[in-house]
């Protein structure tokens, strides 16, 4: 499968090297050329310098033949916008956006964009480890089902403006 990854930080670079090792073709997009150093010397995939919401940049990365797209930049807004473009315009079948803000992740999930809230997943895993209880599924961490009786669901106050992404 051809996979396009937006963001060559720790997550994007690790995912890219894992997928290549498994025999997939990978293109990584980042706006900073220095970020590609994380891929290591001799990375057999493609690197594309640019912004992931630019359709020409996405085309250079091979989005039109991609079976999957992962938005893993450090910005929630960029991740959501790029995921939406790739899903709607290019009709990539498997699209996921990493979102730090759990409230945003839930809202976009309800709009049909698959999201992964590393904040909820990380907090849930730490909770389970500290309490010595079995780990839950990713879906349970993201839905608040793990330990739901001991922790209230996150809610944004009515009329509150979402915080800027990192």
Secondary structure as GFF3:
##gff-version 3
##sequence-region A 1 166
A	DSSP	beta_strand	2	6	.	.	.	ID=ss1
A	DSSP	alpha_helix	10	21	.	.	.	ID=ss2
A	DSSP	beta_strand	25	30	.	.	.	ID=ss3
A	DSSP	three_ten_helix	33	39	.	.	.	ID=ss4
A	DSSP	beta_strand	46	49	.	.	.	ID=ss5
A	DSSP	alpha_helix	55	60	.	.	.	ID=ss6
A	DSSP	three_ten_helix	63	65	.	.	.	ID=ss7
A	DSSP	beta_strand	68	71	.	.	.	ID=ss8
A	DSSP	alpha_helix	76	88	.	.	.	ID=ss9
A	DSSP	beta_strand	94	99	.	.	.	ID=ss10
A	DSSP	alpha_helix	102	110	.	.	.	ID=ss11
A	DSSP	beta_strand	115	117	.	.	.	ID=ss12
A	DSSP	alpha_helix	118	131	.	.	.	ID=ss13
A	DSSP	alpha_helix	138	143	.	.	.	ID=ss14
###
